[in-house]
Amino acid sequence: MGESIYPVIKGISPVTAAGIGVTDDQYNCVRRNGYPDHQINLCIRGEGVLKVDGREYRITEGMSFFLAKNVPHEYYGTDKPWTLKWVTFTGFSCDIFLAKLGLQNHAVVTHKDISGLEAAYSGIYGHLKKNGEYDALLADSYVFRYLAEYHISMKKSLETPSGSAAVSRAMRYISEHFSEDMSLSEISDFAGVSEQYLCRVFKRRTGMTPFDYVTGVRISCAKELLAGGTPIKRTAELSGFNDTSYFCKVFKAHEGVSPGKFL
């Protein structure tokens, strides 16, 4: 399951550690009323899903998510084991400090370098485990450093990637999820850019819109399935079309023949 420490909160620090630990194989965590303290979860292995504020995020190694206190959420692993290093924190000035850092409600961050976070995490954990006379206060100093490192890392992750990098990430997301319902916001979130920017650079570099590309990938998959003898209705489902009639219409528009006459 992992290890964790929940210190006695003395209330003398503006930002203080409320808990810290590692969950080796994250269970399905559903909190309809949120958690009473702010938290950051850093993924160090595997893959999982975070659901918050009506949105769903895919969390992989090197990514993290911040959840403000009392924000309803759910997260669970999809690739075992999903290992999370987590820190929870509170304090009499914590809310104000987090607002200044731009951390409100929730945030999902793809980190370019987690060494600073790891060092601060080790400082918090080490002092709380010692539990000497001054260790709680020293641990809180590392909480401040942890949040500072998180803020810096978050800012760096929001720097707009080059057009080619954004398009490559979008194509990767599409290739992995074309058989599912997907939205432009999900694709652009994974690419790390705005929807408008993604559409612009995607069109410039490929000559098509992101969803034209999605359709092309789905049709390519459908052709392989039909060639292998898969029935039309099943082919439509496996290639990402929920409606068989619509699939047949799109297929004919692309290939010039209906799926039934393809071979």
C-alpha positions in Angstrom: 0.0 0.0 0.0 2.9 2.4 0.7 3.8 4.6 3.7 2.4 7.8 5.1 2.8 10.2 7.9 0.1 12.5 9.4 1.7 14.9 11.8 0.1 16.7 14.7 -0.6 20.2 13.3 0.6 22.9 15.8 -0.8 25.8 13.9 2.3 28.0 14.1 3.1 28.0 10.4 1.3 29.9 7.6 1.7 26.8 5.4 2.0 23.5 7.1 2.2 19.8 6.2 -1.0 17.9 7.0 0.2 14.6 5.5 2.7 13.0 3.2 3.2 9.5 1.7 3.4 7.2 -1.2 0.6 5.0 -2.4 2.2 2.1 -4.4 -1.0 0.9 -6.1 -3.5 3.6 -6.0 -7.1 2.4 -5.3 -10.2 4.0 -6.7 -10.6 7.1 -4.7 -14.0 8.8 -4.8 -14.5 11.9 -2.6 -17.9 13.5 -3.3 -17.3 16.3 -0.8 -13.6 16.6 -1.6 -10.8 16.3 1.0 -10.4 18.7 4.0 -6.9 19.7 3.1 -5.2 20.9 -0.1 -3.2 18.1 -1.9 -0.7 17.5 -4.7 -0.3 14.0 -6.2 2.8 13.3 -8.3 2.7 10.2 -10.5 6.0 8.3 -10.5 4.8 5.1 -12.1 1.9 3.8 -14.2 -1.1 5.6 -15.5 -4.5 6.7 -14.1 -7.4 9.0 -14.5 -8.5 12.1 -12.6 -12.1 13.3 -12.7 -12.8 16.7 -11.4 -15.1 19.7 -12.2 -16.8 17.7 -15.0 -13.5 17.0 -16.8 -11.4 13.9 -17.2 -7.6 13.9 -17.3 -5.1 11.1 -18.1 -2.3 11.1 -15.6 1.0 9.4 -16.5 4.5 9.3 -15.1 6.0 12.7 -14.6 2.6 14.4 -14.3 0.8 15.6 -11.2 -2.5 17.1 -10.1 -3.4 19.7 -7.5 -6.7 19.6 -5.7 -7.9 22.3 -3.5 -9.7 21.4 -0.2 -13.3 20.4 -0.4 -13.3 20.1 -4.3 -15.2 16.9 -5.2 -13.1 14.5 -7.2 -12.3 10.9 -8.2 -9.1 9.3 -9.4 -8.1 5.7 -10.1 -5.4 3.7 -11.8 -5.8 2.3 -15.3 -2.3 0.8 -15.6 -1.2 -1.2 -12.5 0.6 -0.3 -10.4 -0.3 3.4 -10.4 2.1 4.9 -7.9 1.5 8.4 -6.4 3.7 10.5 -4.1 1.3 12.9 -2.3 1.5 15.8 0.0 -1.4 17.4 1.8 -1.1 20.8 3.4 -3.0 23.5 5.3 -2.2 26.6 7.4 -3.7 29.9 8.5 -2.3 31.7 5.3 -2.4 28.7 3.0 -5.5 29.7 1.0 -4.1 33.2 0.3 -0.6 31.8 -0.6 -2.1 29.3 -3.0 -4.3 31.9 -4.7 -1.1 34.0 -5.2 0.5 31.0 -6.9 -2.5 30.5 -9.2 -3.5 27.3 -7.5 -7.3 27.2 -7.1 -9.8 24.4 -7.6 -7.6 22.1 -9.5 -4.5 21.9 -11.8 -2.9 19.2 -13.9 0.8 19.7 -14.6 3.2 17.8 -17.0 6.6 18.3 -15.4 9.8 18.8 -17.4 12.0 18.1 -14.3 10.8 16.7 -11.0 14.1 16.9 -9.2 13.2 20.0 -7.2 9.9 18.5 -6.1 11.6 15.3 -5.1 14.2 17.2 -3.0 11.5 19.2 -1.2 9.4 16.0 -0.7 12.4 14.3 0.9 12.9 17.3 3.2 9.2 17.2 4.4 9.2 13.4 4.8 12.6 13.3 6.5 11.8 15.9 9.2 8.3 14.5 9.9 9.8 11.1 10.4 12.5 12.3 12.8 9.7 14.1 14.8 12.2 16.0 16.9 11.5 19.3 18.8 12.0 21.5 15.7 11.3 19.0 12.9 7.7 20.0 12.4 8.7 23.6 11.8 11.6 22.5 9.5 9.2 20.3 7.6 6.9 23.2 7.0 9.8 25.2 5.5 10.1 22.4 2.9 6.4 22.6 2.3 6.9 26.2 1.3 9.8 25.1 -1.0 7.6 22.3 -2.4 4.9 24.7 -3.4 7.5 27.1 -4.8 9.0 24.3 -6.9 5.5 23.3 -8.0 4.6 26.8 -9.1 7.8 27.2 -11.1 7.3 23.8 -12.7 3.6 24.6 -13.5 4.7 27.9 -15.2 7.3 26.1 -17.3 4.7 23.5 -18.3 2.4 26.2 -19.6 5.0 27.6 -21.9 3.6 27.0 -25.4 5.3 24.1 -27.1 6.5 24.5 -30.7 3.9 23.9 -33.3 5.5 20.6 -34.4 5.6 19.3 -30.8 1.9 20.2 -30.2 0.9 18.5 -33.4 2.9 15.4 -32.6 1.3 15.2 -29.2 -2.2 15.7 -30.6 -1.5 12.9 -33.2 -0.3 10.6 -30.4 -3.5 11.3 -28.4 -5.7 10.6 -31.4 -3.9 7.4 -32.3 -4.4 6.1 -28.8 -8.0 7.2 -28.4 -9.6 7.3 -31.9 -12.0 4.4 -31.0 -13.4 6.5 -28.2 -15.5 9.7 -28.1 -13.1 12.6 -27.8 -13.4 16.4 -27.8 -11.2 19.1 -29.2 -10.5 20.3 -25.6 -9.2 16.8 -24.6 -6.9 16.8 -27.6 -5.6 20.3 -27.0 -5.2 19.6 -23.2 -2.9 16.7 -24.0 -1.0 18.7 -26.6 -0.5 21.5 -24.0 -1.9 24.3 -26.1 -5.2 26.1 -26.6 -7.9 24.8 -28.9 -7.5 27.8 -31.3 -3.7 27.4 -31.5 -3.9 23.7 -32.1 -6.4 24.1 -34.9 -4.2 26.7 -36.5 -0.9 24.8 -36.4 -2.5 21.5 -37.1 -4.0 22.9 -40.3 -0.8 24.6 -41.3 1.4 21.4 -40.8 -1.0 18.7 -42.1 -3.4 20.5 -44.4 -6.4 19.3 -42.3 -8.2 20.0 -39.1 -7.7 17.8 -36.0 -11.1 16.1 -36.6 -10.4 15.6 -40.3 -7.3 13.7 -39.1 -9.4 11.8 -36.5 -11.7 10.7 -39.3 -8.8 9.6 -41.5 -7.4 7.5 -38.7 -10.8 5.9 -38.1 -11.3 5.1 -41.8 -7.9 3.5 -42.0 -8.7 1.3 -39.0 -12.1 0.5 -40.6 -10.4 -0.6 -43.9 -8.1 -3.0 -42.0 -11.1 -4.5 -40.1 -13.2 -4.9 -43.2 -10.3 -6.6 -45.0 -10.1 -9.0 -42.1 -13.7 -10.0 -42.4 -15.1 -7.9 -39.5 -18.9 -7.2 -40.0 -19.8 -3.6 -40.9 -21.6 -2.8 -37.6 -18.7 -4.2 -35.5 -16.2 -2.3 -37.7 -18.1 0.9 -37.1 -17.9 0.4 -33.3 -14.3 -0.6 -33.2 -13.2 2.3 -35.4 -14.9 5.0 -33.3 -18.3 5.4 -35.1 -21.3 5.1 -32.8 -23.8 5.1 -35.7 -23.5 2.6 -38.5 -25.4 4.7 -41.0 -23.1 7.7 -40.4 -20.1 5.4 -40.7 -21.3 4.1 -44.1 -21.8 7.7 -45.2 -18.4 8.9 -44.1 -16.7 5.8 -45.5 -18.2 6.3 -48.9 -17.3 9.9 -48.9 -13.6 9.0 -48.3 -13.3 5.8 -50.3 -15.8 6.3 -53.1 -17.6 3.0 -52.3 -19.7 1.8 -49.4 -18.2 -0.5 -46.8 -20.2 -3.4 -48.2 -18.5 -3.0 -51.6 -15.1 -2.1 -50.4 -13.6 -5.5 -51.1 
